[in-house]
Amino acid sequence: MNTLTGTITEITTEQNLSLVKALASGFLFYSIVLDTPDNSPWLRKNAPIRLLFKETEVMIALPTHNPLSISVRNQLPCRIIAIHSGIVLSELTLALTPETRTPPAPAPPGSPADGLQIRALITRSACDDLALKENQHVIALIKTNEVSLAYD
């Protein structure tokens, strides 16, 4: 499970749903939650949260257009640090590149020079078809409804 710490920056609510924008070390993430600030005291601007998403929910695209013209809001330009391929699946370790931060900023102290790291699990055939290689730049895609928020 990918787990990043962040802060809520914006909340848009309609009925019992909230679209939450959060920053994790300067990287913007979107999440939809079945809560509102009225019924969940933790759901407030500037609240510290954890963003969680499964490695299997990270899609990989080649950066032909950035941002891509698709409905996925979480489009994170990355560099492939490592690829470990099995017979069925390939595990990719990705570094979010510093120029994708909102607003642009250097990596925080103690973080890798390339910023945050996440993992993705994709099929081996997809990895092979895309001819993915270490140090290649790609775009990690995560649907908004696949990013969960947790609070302490």
PyMOL CGO cylinders between C-alpha atoms (Angstrom):
from pymol import cmd
from pymol.cgo import CYLINDER

trace = [
    CYLINDER, 0.00, 0.00, 0.00, 1.32, 3.43, -0.93, 0.3, 1, 1, 1, 1, 1, 1,
    CYLINDER, 1.32, 3.43, -0.93, 1.04, 5.79, 2.05, 0.3, 1, 1, 1, 1, 1, 1,
    CYLINDER, 1.04, 5.79, 2.05, 1.90, 9.48, 1.84, 0.3, 1, 1, 1, 1, 1, 1,
    CYLINDER, 1.90, 9.48, 1.84, 1.41, 12.18, 4.46, 0.3, 1, 1, 1, 1, 1, 1,
    CYLINDER, 1.41, 12.18, 4.46, -0.18, 15.42, 3.42, 0.3, 1, 1, 1, 1, 1, 1,
    CYLINDER, -0.18, 15.42, 3.42, -2.47, 18.31, 4.21, 0.3, 1, 1, 1, 1, 1, 1,
    CYLINDER, -2.47, 18.31, 4.21, -5.97, 19.06, 2.95, 0.3, 1, 1, 1, 1, 1, 1,
    CYLINDER, -5.97, 19.06, 2.95, -5.93, 22.22, 0.81, 0.3, 1, 1, 1, 1, 1, 1,
    CYLINDER, -5.93, 22.22, 0.81, -9.48, 22.36, -0.54, 0.3, 1, 1, 1, 1, 1, 1,
    CYLINDER, -9.48, 22.36, -0.54, -12.83, 20.61, -0.06, 0.3, 1, 1, 1, 1, 1, 1,
    CYLINDER, -12.83, 20.61, -0.06, -15.78, 20.79, -2.45, 0.3, 1, 1, 1, 1, 1, 1,
    CYLINDER, -15.78, 20.79, -2.45, -18.96, 19.16, -1.15, 0.3, 1, 1, 1, 1, 1, 1,
    CYLINDER, -18.96, 19.16, -1.15, -22.14, 18.07, -2.88, 0.3, 1, 1, 1, 1, 1, 1,
    CYLINDER, -22.14, 18.07, -2.88, -24.78, 16.16, -0.92, 0.3, 1, 1, 1, 1, 1, 1,
    CYLINDER, -24.78, 16.16, -0.92, -22.83, 13.46, 1.00, 0.3, 1, 1, 1, 1, 1, 1,
    CYLINDER, -22.83, 13.46, 1.00, -19.70, 13.50, -1.18, 0.3, 1, 1, 1, 1, 1, 1,
    CYLINDER, -19.70, 13.50, -1.18, -16.58, 15.61, -0.89, 0.3, 1, 1, 1, 1, 1, 1,
    CYLINDER, -16.58, 15.61, -0.89, -13.88, 16.15, -3.48, 0.3, 1, 1, 1, 1, 1, 1,
    CYLINDER, -13.88, 16.15, -3.48, -10.73, 16.71, -1.45, 0.3, 1, 1, 1, 1, 1, 1,
    CYLINDER, -10.73, 16.71, -1.45, -7.51, 18.23, -2.75, 0.3, 1, 1, 1, 1, 1, 1,
    CYLINDER, -7.51, 18.23, -2.75, -4.42, 17.51, -0.69, 0.3, 1, 1, 1, 1, 1, 1,
    CYLINDER, -4.42, 17.51, -0.69, -0.73, 18.30, -0.91, 0.3, 1, 1, 1, 1, 1, 1,
    CYLINDER, -0.73, 18.30, -0.91, 1.87, 15.66, -0.05, 0.3, 1, 1, 1, 1, 1, 1,
    CYLINDER, 1.87, 15.66, -0.05, 5.35, 17.25, -0.05, 0.3, 1, 1, 1, 1, 1, 1,
    CYLINDER, 5.35, 17.25, -0.05, 4.12, 19.72, -2.67, 0.3, 1, 1, 1, 1, 1, 1,
    CYLINDER, 4.12, 19.72, -2.67, 2.46, 17.12, -4.93, 0.3, 1, 1, 1, 1, 1, 1,
    CYLINDER, 2.46, 17.12, -4.93, -1.26, 17.67, -5.56, 0.3, 1, 1, 1, 1, 1, 1,
    CYLINDER, -1.26, 17.67, -5.56, -3.62, 14.70, -5.07, 0.3, 1, 1, 1, 1, 1, 1,
    CYLINDER, -3.62, 14.70, -5.07, -7.39, 14.39, -5.48, 0.3, 1, 1, 1, 1, 1, 1,
    CYLINDER, -7.39, 14.39, -5.48, -9.68, 12.08, -3.51, 0.3, 1, 1, 1, 1, 1, 1,
    CYLINDER, -9.68, 12.08, -3.51, -13.44, 11.54, -3.30, 0.3, 1, 1, 1, 1, 1, 1,
    CYLINDER, -13.44, 11.54, -3.30, -14.76, 10.64, 0.15, 0.3, 1, 1, 1, 1, 1, 1,
    CYLINDER, -14.76, 10.64, 0.15, -18.21, 9.70, 1.39, 0.3, 1, 1, 1, 1, 1, 1,
    CYLINDER, -18.21, 9.70, 1.39, -18.02, 12.31, 4.16, 0.3, 1, 1, 1, 1, 1, 1,
    CYLINDER, -18.02, 12.31, 4.16, -18.56, 16.03, 4.50, 0.3, 1, 1, 1, 1, 1, 1,
    CYLINDER, -18.56, 16.03, 4.50, -17.08, 18.61, 6.87, 0.3, 1, 1, 1, 1, 1, 1,
    CYLINDER, -17.08, 18.61, 6.87, -20.52, 18.69, 8.57, 0.3, 1, 1, 1, 1, 1, 1,
    CYLINDER, -20.52, 18.69, 8.57, -20.39, 15.03, 9.65, 0.3, 1, 1, 1, 1, 1, 1,
    CYLINDER, -20.39, 15.03, 9.65, -16.63, 14.44, 9.88, 0.3, 1, 1, 1, 1, 1, 1,
    CYLINDER, -16.63, 14.44, 9.88, -14.64, 16.87, 12.04, 0.3, 1, 1, 1, 1, 1, 1,
    CYLINDER, -14.64, 16.87, 12.04, -11.32, 15.63, 10.60, 0.3, 1, 1, 1, 1, 1, 1,
    CYLINDER, -11.32, 15.63, 10.60, -12.36, 16.81, 7.12, 0.3, 1, 1, 1, 1, 1, 1,
    CYLINDER, -12.36, 16.81, 7.12, -11.20, 20.42, 7.19, 0.3, 1, 1, 1, 1, 1, 1,
    CYLINDER, -11.20, 20.42, 7.19, -8.77, 22.66, 5.33, 0.3, 1, 1, 1, 1, 1, 1,
    CYLINDER, -8.77, 22.66, 5.33, -5.16, 22.39, 6.56, 0.3, 1, 1, 1, 1, 1, 1,
    CYLINDER, -5.16, 22.39, 6.56, -5.90, 19.12, 8.40, 0.3, 1, 1, 1, 1, 1, 1,
    CYLINDER, -5.90, 19.12, 8.40, -3.04, 16.59, 8.34, 0.3, 1, 1, 1, 1, 1, 1,
    CYLINDER, -3.04, 16.59, 8.34, -4.00, 13.36, 6.58, 0.3, 1, 1, 1, 1, 1, 1,
    CYLINDER, -4.00, 13.36, 6.58, -2.51, 10.24, 5.06, 0.3, 1, 1, 1, 1, 1, 1,
    CYLINDER, -2.51, 10.24, 5.06, -3.20, 9.39, 1.42, 0.3, 1, 1, 1, 1, 1, 1,
    CYLINDER, -3.20, 9.39, 1.42, -3.44, 5.68, 0.72, 0.3, 1, 1, 1, 1, 1, 1,
    CYLINDER, -3.44, 5.68, 0.72, -3.71, 3.83, -2.57, 0.3, 1, 1, 1, 1, 1, 1,
    CYLINDER, -3.71, 3.83, -2.57, -2.93, 0.32, -3.68, 0.3, 1, 1, 1, 1, 1, 1,
    CYLINDER, -2.93, 0.32, -3.68, -0.03, -0.37, -5.99, 0.3, 1, 1, 1, 1, 1, 1,
    CYLINDER, -0.03, -0.37, -5.99, -2.51, -2.18, -8.26, 0.3, 1, 1, 1, 1, 1, 1,
    CYLINDER, -2.51, -2.18, -8.26, -4.47, 1.07, -8.72, 0.3, 1, 1, 1, 1, 1, 1,
    CYLINDER, -4.47, 1.07, -8.72, -1.54, 2.94, -10.27, 0.3, 1, 1, 1, 1, 1, 1,
    CYLINDER, -1.54, 2.94, -10.27, -1.65, 3.00, -14.08, 0.3, 1, 1, 1, 1, 1, 1,
    CYLINDER, -1.65, 3.00, -14.08, 1.34, 3.92, -16.21, 0.3, 1, 1, 1, 1, 1, 1,
    CYLINDER, 1.34, 3.92, -16.21, 1.27, 6.08, -19.35, 0.3, 1, 1, 1, 1, 1, 1,
    CYLINDER, 1.27, 6.08, -19.35, 4.00, 7.30, -21.62, 0.3, 1, 1, 1, 1, 1, 1,
    CYLINDER, 4.00, 7.30, -21.62, 4.35, 11.11, -21.56, 0.3, 1, 1, 1, 1, 1, 1,
    CYLINDER, 4.35, 11.11, -21.56, 3.18, 12.00, -25.07, 0.3, 1, 1, 1, 1, 1, 1,
    CYLINDER, 3.18, 12.00, -25.07, 0.96, 14.82, -23.73, 0.3, 1, 1, 1, 1, 1, 1,
    CYLINDER, 0.96, 14.82, -23.73, 1.37, 16.23, -20.27, 0.3, 1, 1, 1, 1, 1, 1,
    CYLINDER, 1.37, 16.23, -20.27, -1.16, 16.53, -18.79, 0.3, 1, 1, 1, 1, 1, 1,
    CYLINDER, -1.16, 16.53, -18.79, -2.92, 13.77, -20.64, 0.3, 1, 1, 1, 1, 1, 1,
    CYLINDER, -2.92, 13.77, -20.64, -6.36, 14.56, -22.01, 0.3, 1, 1, 1, 1, 1, 1,
    CYLINDER, -6.36, 14.56, -22.01, -8.22, 12.00, -19.92, 0.3, 1, 1, 1, 1, 1, 1,
    CYLINDER, -8.22, 12.00, -19.92, -10.52, 12.11, -16.91, 0.3, 1, 1, 1, 1, 1, 1,
    CYLINDER, -10.52, 12.11, -16.91, -7.96, 10.81, -14.40, 0.3, 1, 1, 1, 1, 1, 1,
    CYLINDER, -7.96, 10.81, -14.40, -7.12, 13.77, -12.12, 0.3, 1, 1, 1, 1, 1, 1,
    CYLINDER, -7.12, 13.77, -12.12, -4.07, 12.28, -10.42, 0.3, 1, 1, 1, 1, 1, 1,
    CYLINDER, -4.07, 12.28, -10.42, -1.47, 12.50, -13.19, 0.3, 1, 1, 1, 1, 1, 1,
    CYLINDER, -1.47, 12.50, -13.19, 1.98, 12.34, -11.65, 0.3, 1, 1, 1, 1, 1, 1,
    CYLINDER, 1.98, 12.34, -11.65, 5.05, 12.61, -13.86, 0.3, 1, 1, 1, 1, 1, 1,
    CYLINDER, 5.05, 12.61, -13.86, 7.62, 10.15, -12.53, 0.3, 1, 1, 1, 1, 1, 1,
    CYLINDER, 7.62, 10.15, -12.53, 10.92, 8.50, -13.29, 0.3, 1, 1, 1, 1, 1, 1,
    CYLINDER, 10.92, 8.50, -13.29, 11.19, 4.72, -13.07, 0.3, 1, 1, 1, 1, 1, 1,
    CYLINDER, 11.19, 4.72, -13.07, 13.78, 3.90, -10.40, 0.3, 1, 1, 1, 1, 1, 1,
    CYLINDER, 13.78, 3.90, -10.40, 13.46, 0.11, -10.53, 0.3, 1, 1, 1, 1, 1, 1,
    CYLINDER, 13.46, 0.11, -10.53, 11.52, -2.61, -12.33, 0.3, 1, 1, 1, 1, 1, 1,
    CYLINDER, 11.52, -2.61, -12.33, 11.15, -6.11, -10.87, 0.3, 1, 1, 1, 1, 1, 1,
    CYLINDER, 11.15, -6.11, -10.87, 9.37, -8.38, -13.33, 0.3, 1, 1, 1, 1, 1, 1,
    CYLINDER, 9.37, -8.38, -13.33, 7.89, -11.77, -12.61, 0.3, 1, 1, 1, 1, 1, 1,
    CYLINDER, 7.89, -11.77, -12.61, 6.01, -14.04, -14.95, 0.3, 1, 1, 1, 1, 1, 1,
    CYLINDER, 6.01, -14.04, -14.95, 2.63, -12.30, -14.45, 0.3, 1, 1, 1, 1, 1, 1,
    CYLINDER, 2.63, -12.30, -14.45, 3.33, -8.92, -12.81, 0.3, 1, 1, 1, 1, 1, 1,
    CYLINDER, 3.33, -8.92, -12.81, 5.94, -6.19, -12.87, 0.3, 1, 1, 1, 1, 1, 1,
    CYLINDER, 5.94, -6.19, -12.87, 6.57, -4.01, -9.83, 0.3, 1, 1, 1, 1, 1, 1,
    CYLINDER, 6.57, -4.01, -9.83, 7.75, -0.49, -10.61, 0.3, 1, 1, 1, 1, 1, 1,
    CYLINDER, 7.75, -0.49, -10.61, 9.32, 1.86, -8.09, 0.3, 1, 1, 1, 1, 1, 1,
    CYLINDER, 9.32, 1.86, -8.09, 8.65, 5.42, -9.20, 0.3, 1, 1, 1, 1, 1, 1,
    CYLINDER, 8.65, 5.42, -9.20, 10.09, 8.76, -8.09, 0.3, 1, 1, 1, 1, 1, 1,
    CYLINDER, 10.09, 8.76, -8.09, 7.75, 11.71, -8.49, 0.3, 1, 1, 1, 1, 1, 1,
    CYLINDER, 7.75, 11.71, -8.49, 9.83, 14.32, -10.26, 0.3, 1, 1, 1, 1, 1, 1,
    CYLINDER, 9.83, 14.32, -10.26, 10.37, 17.67, -8.46, 0.3, 1, 1, 1, 1, 1, 1,
    CYLINDER, 10.37, 17.67, -8.46, 9.09, 19.79, -11.38, 0.3, 1, 1, 1, 1, 1, 1,
    CYLINDER, 9.09, 19.79, -11.38, 5.60, 18.33, -10.84, 0.3, 1, 1, 1, 1, 1, 1,
    CYLINDER, 5.60, 18.33, -10.84, 5.22, 19.89, -7.41, 0.3, 1, 1, 1, 1, 1, 1,
    CYLINDER, 5.22, 19.89, -7.41, 2.46, 22.41, -6.83, 0.3, 1, 1, 1, 1, 1, 1,
    CYLINDER, 2.46, 22.41, -6.83, 3.88, 25.00, -6.35, 0.3, 1, 1, 1, 1, 1, 1,
    CYLINDER, 3.88, 25.00, -6.35, 7.34, 24.09, -7.67, 0.3, 1, 1, 1, 1, 1, 1,
    CYLINDER, 7.34, 24.09, -7.67, 9.70, 23.62, -4.76, 0.3, 1, 1, 1, 1, 1, 1,
    CYLINDER, 9.70, 23.62, -4.76, 12.84, 21.71, -3.90, 0.3, 1, 1, 1, 1, 1, 1,
    CYLINDER, 12.84, 21.71, -3.90, 12.51, 18.33, -2.23, 0.3, 1, 1, 1, 1, 1, 1,
    CYLINDER, 12.51, 18.33, -2.23, 11.96, 18.60, 1.53, 0.3, 1, 1, 1, 1, 1, 1,
    CYLINDER, 11.96, 18.60, 1.53, 14.92, 17.75, 3.80, 0.3, 1, 1, 1, 1, 1, 1,
    CYLINDER, 14.92, 17.75, 3.80, 15.41, 14.01, 4.21, 0.3, 1, 1, 1, 1, 1, 1,
    CYLINDER, 15.41, 14.01, 4.21, 13.49, 13.07, 1.05, 0.3, 1, 1, 1, 1, 1, 1,
    CYLINDER, 13.49, 13.07, 1.05, 15.05, 11.53, -2.04, 0.3, 1, 1, 1, 1, 1, 1,
    CYLINDER, 15.05, 11.53, -2.04, 16.43, 14.04, -4.53, 0.3, 1, 1, 1, 1, 1, 1,
    CYLINDER, 16.43, 14.04, -4.53, 13.68, 13.01, -6.95, 0.3, 1, 1, 1, 1, 1, 1,
    CYLINDER, 13.68, 13.01, -6.95, 10.91, 13.58, -4.40, 0.3, 1, 1, 1, 1, 1, 1,
    CYLINDER, 10.91, 13.58, -4.40, 8.36, 11.10, -3.17, 0.3, 1, 1, 1, 1, 1, 1,
    CYLINDER, 8.36, 11.10, -3.17, 8.43, 7.47, -4.20, 0.3, 1, 1, 1, 1, 1, 1,
    CYLINDER, 8.43, 7.47, -4.20, 5.45, 5.26, -4.97, 0.3, 1, 1, 1, 1, 1, 1,
    CYLINDER, 5.45, 5.26, -4.97, 5.08, 1.73, -6.28, 0.3, 1, 1, 1, 1, 1, 1,
    CYLINDER, 5.08, 1.73, -6.28, 2.94, 0.38, -9.11, 0.3, 1, 1, 1, 1, 1, 1,
    CYLINDER, 2.94, 0.38, -9.11, 1.99, -3.20, -9.99, 0.3, 1, 1, 1, 1, 1, 1,
    CYLINDER, 1.99, -3.20, -9.99, 1.13, -3.73, -13.63, 0.3, 1, 1, 1, 1, 1, 1,
    CYLINDER, 1.13, -3.73, -13.63, 0.98, -6.82, -15.81, 0.3, 1, 1, 1, 1, 1, 1,
    CYLINDER, 0.98, -6.82, -15.81, 4.27, -8.06, -17.19, 0.3, 1, 1, 1, 1, 1, 1,
    CYLINDER, 4.27, -8.06, -17.19, 2.78, -7.93, -20.69, 0.3, 1, 1, 1, 1, 1, 1,
    CYLINDER, 2.78, -7.93, -20.69, 1.88, -4.23, -20.28, 0.3, 1, 1, 1, 1, 1, 1,
    CYLINDER, 1.88, -4.23, -20.28, 5.40, -3.50, -19.03, 0.3, 1, 1, 1, 1, 1, 1,
    CYLINDER, 5.40, -3.50, -19.03, 6.88, -5.33, -22.01, 0.3, 1, 1, 1, 1, 1, 1,
    CYLINDER, 6.88, -5.33, -22.01, 4.46, -3.76, -24.54, 0.3, 1, 1, 1, 1, 1, 1,
    CYLINDER, 4.46, -3.76, -24.54, 5.37, -0.26, -23.30, 0.3, 1, 1, 1, 1, 1, 1,
    CYLINDER, 5.37, -0.26, -23.30, 9.07, -1.24, -23.32, 0.3, 1, 1, 1, 1, 1, 1,
    CYLINDER, 9.07, -1.24, -23.32, 9.50, 0.31, -19.86, 0.3, 1, 1, 1, 1, 1, 1,
    CYLINDER, 9.50, 0.31, -19.86, 13.05, 0.76, -18.62, 0.3, 1, 1, 1, 1, 1, 1,
    CYLINDER, 13.05, 0.76, -18.62, 14.77, 2.15, -15.53, 0.3, 1, 1, 1, 1, 1, 1,
    CYLINDER, 14.77, 2.15, -15.53, 15.32, 5.94, -15.63, 0.3, 1, 1, 1, 1, 1, 1,
    CYLINDER, 15.32, 5.94, -15.63, 12.49, 6.33, -18.17, 0.3, 1, 1, 1, 1, 1, 1,
    CYLINDER, 12.49, 6.33, -18.17, 10.00, 9.14, -17.58, 0.3, 1, 1, 1, 1, 1, 1,
    CYLINDER, 10.00, 9.14, -17.58, 6.37, 8.03, -17.33, 0.3, 1, 1, 1, 1, 1, 1,
    CYLINDER, 6.37, 8.03, -17.33, 3.10, 9.33, -15.92, 0.3, 1, 1, 1, 1, 1, 1,
    CYLINDER, 3.10, 9.33, -15.92, 1.54, 7.53, -12.95, 0.3, 1, 1, 1, 1, 1, 1,
    CYLINDER, 1.54, 7.53, -12.95, -2.25, 7.72, -13.08, 0.3, 1, 1, 1, 1, 1, 1,
    CYLINDER, -2.25, 7.72, -13.08, -4.50, 7.11, -10.07, 0.3, 1, 1, 1, 1, 1, 1,
    CYLINDER, -4.50, 7.11, -10.07, -8.27, 7.52, -10.26, 0.3, 1, 1, 1, 1, 1, 1,
    CYLINDER, -8.27, 7.52, -10.26, -9.65, 9.97, -7.71, 0.3, 1, 1, 1, 1, 1, 1,
    CYLINDER, -9.65, 9.97, -7.71, -11.91, 7.35, -6.11, 0.3, 1, 1, 1, 1, 1, 1,
    CYLINDER, -11.91, 7.35, -6.11, -8.90, 5.06, -5.50, 0.3, 1, 1, 1, 1, 1, 1,
    CYLINDER, -8.90, 5.06, -5.50, -7.10, 7.54, -3.23, 0.3, 1, 1, 1, 1, 1, 1,
    CYLINDER, -7.10, 7.54, -3.23, -8.31, 7.04, 0.33, 0.3, 1, 1, 1, 1, 1, 1,
    CYLINDER, -8.31, 7.04, 0.33, -7.73, 9.49, 3.14, 0.3, 1, 1, 1, 1, 1, 1,
    CYLINDER, -7.73, 9.49, 3.14, -6.92, 8.60, 6.74, 0.3, 1, 1, 1, 1, 1, 1,
    CYLINDER, -6.92, 8.60, 6.74, -6.49, 10.79, 9.77, 0.3, 1, 1, 1, 1, 1, 1,
    CYLINDER, -6.49, 10.79, 9.77, -4.89, 10.24, 13.16, 0.3, 1, 1, 1, 1, 1, 1,
]
cmd.load_cgo(trace, "trace")
